[in-house]
Amino acid sequence: QRQLKDYQGLELEFNLDVTPDAEVEIVTDTKTGSSLKGTGVGIILIQINTNGKFEMYGDYVVVTGEFNYKFGGIID
């Protein structure tokens, strides 16, 4: 049995089989709100921990999507 005093943080690993039912959104610019949004299929592995690690691997094929580009309140 492991003692809690040995606790060094938390690490999570997700192995995702993404189907077209899931909509993905990636914010490309947090200041303007520009983003990519769409659906697709793929296998994605995500590894994350409480020490700052964030890694994502895999293949994702976009089936449908849109790019919402915003610039300085002029283009939206």
C-alpha positions as CSV (number, residue, x, y, z in Angstrom):
1,Q,0.0,0.0,0.0
2,R,1.3,3.4,-1.0
3,Q,1.6,6.2,1.6
4,L,0.1,9.7,0.8
5,K,3.3,11.4,1.8
6,D,4.8,10.1,-1.5
7,Y,2.3,12.2,-3.5
8,Q,4.2,14.1,-6.3
9,G,1.2,15.4,-8.3
10,L,-1.4,14.0,-10.7
11,E,-0.9,12.6,-14.2
12,L,-3.7,11.8,-16.6
13,E,-3.7,10.0,-19.9
14,F,-6.6,10.0,-22.4
15,N,-6.8,7.8,-25.4
16,L,-9.6,9.2,-27.5
17,D,-11.4,7.7,-30.4
18,V,-13.0,10.8,-31.9
19,T,-16.2,10.4,-34.0
20,P,-18.1,13.0,-36.1
21,D,-20.5,13.4,-33.2
22,A,-17.9,15.5,-31.4
23,E,-17.4,19.1,-32.4
24,V,-13.8,20.4,-31.9
25,E,-13.0,24.1,-31.4
26,I,-9.4,25.5,-31.3
27,V,-9.0,29.2,-30.4
28,T,-6.2,30.6,-32.6
29,D,-6.1,34.0,-31.0
30,T,-7.4,34.6,-27.5
31,K,-7.3,38.4,-27.8
32,T,-9.6,38.6,-30.9
33,G,-11.5,35.3,-30.4
34,S,-10.5,33.9,-33.8
35,S,-11.1,30.1,-33.9
36,L,-11.3,27.0,-35.9
37,K,-14.4,24.8,-35.4
38,G,-15.4,21.6,-37.0
39,T,-16.1,17.9,-36.9
40,G,-14.0,14.9,-37.9
41,V,-12.6,11.5,-37.0
42,G,-9.4,10.3,-35.5
43,I,-7.4,8.8,-32.7
44,I,-5.8,11.2,-30.2
45,L,-3.7,10.6,-27.1
46,I,-3.5,13.4,-24.5
47,Q,-1.1,13.3,-21.6
48,I,-1.3,16.0,-18.9
49,N,-0.1,16.5,-15.3
50,T,-0.1,19.0,-12.5
51,N,3.5,20.0,-13.2
52,G,2.7,21.7,-16.5
53,K,3.0,18.8,-18.9
54,F,0.5,18.9,-21.8
55,E,1.2,16.7,-24.8
56,M,-1.2,15.6,-27.6
57,Y,-0.5,13.1,-30.3
58,G,-2.5,11.4,-33.1
59,D,-4.3,11.8,-36.3
60,Y,-7.4,13.8,-36.9
61,V,-9.2,14.2,-40.3
62,V,-11.6,17.2,-40.6
63,V,-14.9,16.3,-42.2
64,T,-16.6,19.8,-41.9
65,G,-15.3,23.0,-40.5
66,E,-15.1,26.8,-40.4
67,F,-12.6,29.4,-39.6
68,N,-14.0,32.4,-37.6
69,Y,-11.4,35.2,-38.2
70,K,-11.7,38.4,-36.2
71,F,-9.5,41.5,-36.5
72,G,-9.6,44.7,-34.6
73,G,-13.4,45.0,-34.5
74,I,-13.3,45.5,-38.3
75,I,-13.5,41.9,-39.6
76,D,-15.8,39.4,-37.8
